[in-house]
Amino acid sequence: MPDVLKLALVGCGAIARFHLDGIQACGGKIRVTAAVDPDRGKAERVASETGAQVFSSLAEAVAGGDFDAVDLMVPHDLHEAVAVKAFQAGKHVLLEKPMAPTLEACDRILASAKAAGTVFMVAENAQYWPEVVKAKELIDAGAIGEILTARATYAAEFDAYWFKEKNAWRYEKGRTGGGITIDGGSHWIRPLRMWMGEIEEVVGVLDHPLKQMEGESLVRALFRFRSGKIATFDAMMVTTVLGPDASWRVVGTKGEIVIEGGFGGGIKLFDVANRGGKLMAEPQGYGKSFGPELDDFAEAVLRGKPLEAGPDYALGELRTALAIYRSAESRQWEKVWG
């Protein structure tokens, strides 16, 4: 069994930087041997850092490259085509979230993965976000007692890195499958599921303050979990200055856990003994989630370790987003798994 995973990066845009940093954090366990992008300049930038071969398409890479697995970082509307092609080539697949914009496309991807018999992982890096993981440890240890409710808030100013290109694909609803809910919002939904269990139904409203985006740039929703507990989910991207806010607040019978806002906030515990809040871990942030994510994938391929979260579990964020979209139309509670 090999000790190093040979990996092709397919899509060398903005998110590839985070994945490359994550690969470096794996301590030599992963070697990038192919860089694939129709924009050759982007692929060459990855190659200059990794020594990878450069290809313009996955088909070209499969024909001429040397790799065992692919890390697919392409627009949402391309997920099905490239994932199926990779599975048909017998490759292990790490696929950026969401699995696909529709459940029908997801079903076809899952069927292709089953037929291939290779490792399939959906890259929802919030599963490995250090503050999120620490919060789960505290909750499981009873630090705040029984959870009563929670709030997730994803708020970002418009100059975020993924919108810097003039014709960024994220502007187009037909490419993303929606707007902020189905995209960045998933990183805020996954932790709620990790801490509170599965979401049963949602009710939500959408708005479009960011006129450049065809999809929604503002959502406010209530989640009812199978436990009967309620959480709120807010997400927005706007062209204004935003004040500080917590990314998550989890309230229990004995206290509250607060993960500070943005992509780099720390985690604090508030209880009777720590009314002013106790810092439970130094801030690490969003970027530190990619190392454990890539390591989990590598361990699954190289040593058969079960994934922290399988691809079926990753359908939860997509199903939640689609239920919010249905609720915005029906103005009623909508089932997530119905």
Secondary structure as the mmCIF struct_conf table of DSSP 4:
data_model
#
loop_
_struct_conf.conf_type_id
_struct_conf.id
_struct_conf.beg_label_comp_id
_struct_conf.beg_label_asym_id
_struct_conf.beg_label_seq_id
_struct_conf.end_label_comp_id
_struct_conf.end_label_asym_id
_struct_conf.end_label_seq_id
BEND BEND1 ASP A 3 VAL A 4
STRN STRN1 LEU A 5 VAL A 10
BEND BEND2 GLY A 13 GLY A 13
HELX_RH_AL_P HELX_RH_AL_P1 ALA A 14 ALA A 25
TURN_TY1_P TURN_TY1_P1 CYS A 26 GLY A 28
BEND BEND3 LYS A 29 LYS A 29
STRN STRN2 ILE A 30 VAL A 36
BEND BEND4 PRO A 38 ASP A 39
HELX_RH_AL_P HELX_RH_AL_P2 ARG A 40 THR A 50
STRN STRN3 GLN A 53 PHE A 55
BEND BEND5 SER A 56 SER A 57
HELX_RH_AL_P HELX_RH_AL_P3 LEU A 58 GLY A 64
BEND BEND6 ASP A 68 ASP A 68
STRN STRN4 ALA A 69 LEU A 72
HELX_RH_3T_P HELX_RH_3T_P1 HIS A 76 LEU A 78
HELX_RH_AL_P HELX_RH_AL_P4 HIS A 79 GLN A 88
TURN_TY1_P TURN_TY1_P2 ALA A 89 GLY A 90
STRN STRN5 HIS A 92 GLU A 96
BEND BEND7 LYS A 97 MET A 99
BEND BEND8 PRO A 101 THR A 102
HELX_RH_AL_P HELX_RH_AL_P5 LEU A 103 ALA A 116
TURN_TY1_P TURN_TY1_P3 GLY A 117 GLY A 117
BEND BEND9 THR A 118 THR A 118
STRN STRN6 PHE A 120 ALA A 123
HELX_RH_3T_P HELX_RH_3T_P2 ASN A 125 TYR A 128
HELX_RH_AL_P HELX_RH_AL_P6 PRO A 130 ASP A 140
TURN_TY1_P TURN_TY1_P4 ALA A 141 ILE A 144
BEND BEND10 GLU A 146 GLU A 146
STRN STRN7 ILE A 147 GLU A 157
TURN_TY1_P TURN_TY1_P5 PHE A 158 ASP A 159
HELX_RH_3T_P HELX_RH_3T_P3 TYR A 161 PHE A 163
BEND BEND11 GLU A 165 GLU A 165
TURN_TY1_P TURN_TY1_P6 LYS A 166 ASN A 167
HELX_RH_3T_P HELX_RH_3T_P4 TRP A 169 TYR A 171
HELX_RH_AL_P HELX_RH_AL_P7 LYS A 173 THR A 176
BEND BEND12 GLY A 177 GLY A 179
TURN_TY1_P TURN_TY1_P7 ILE A 180 GLY A 185
HELX_RH_AL_P HELX_RH_AL_P8 SER A 186 MET A 196
STRN STRN8 ILE A 199 ASP A 207
TURN_TY1_P TURN_TY1_P8 LYS A 211 GLN A 212
BEND BEND13 GLU A 214 GLY A 215
BEND BEND14 SER A 217 SER A 217
STRN STRN9 LEU A 218 PHE A 225
TURN_TY1_P TURN_TY1_P9 ARG A 226 SER A 227
BEND BEND15 GLY A 228 GLY A 228
STRN STRN10 ILE A 230 VAL A 238
BEND BEND16 THR A 239 THR A 240
BEND BEND17 SER A 247 SER A 247
STRN STRN11 TRP A 248 GLY A 252
BEND BEND18 THR A 253 LYS A 254
STRN STRN12 GLY A 255 ILE A 259
BEND BEND19 GLY A 261 GLY A 261
TURN_TY1_P TURN_TY1_P10 GLY A 262 PHE A 263
BEND BEND20 GLY A 264 GLY A 264
STRN STRN13 ILE A 267 ASP A 271
TURN_TY1_P TURN_TY1_P11 VAL A 272 ALA A 273
STRN STRN14 ASN A 274 ALA A 281
HELX_RH_3T_P HELX_RH_3T_P5 TYR A 286 SER A 289
HELX_RH_AL_P HELX_RH_AL_P9 PHE A 290 ARG A 303
HELX_LH_PP_P HELX_LH_PP_P1 LYS A 305 LEU A 307
BEND BEND21 GLU A 308 ALA A 309
TURN_TY1_P TURN_TY1_P12 PRO A 311 ALA A 314
HELX_RH_AL_P HELX_RH_AL_P10 LEU A 315 SER A 330
BEND BEND22 ARG A 331 GLN A 332
STRN STRN15 GLU A 334 LYS A 335
BEND BEND23 VAL A 336 VAL A 336
#
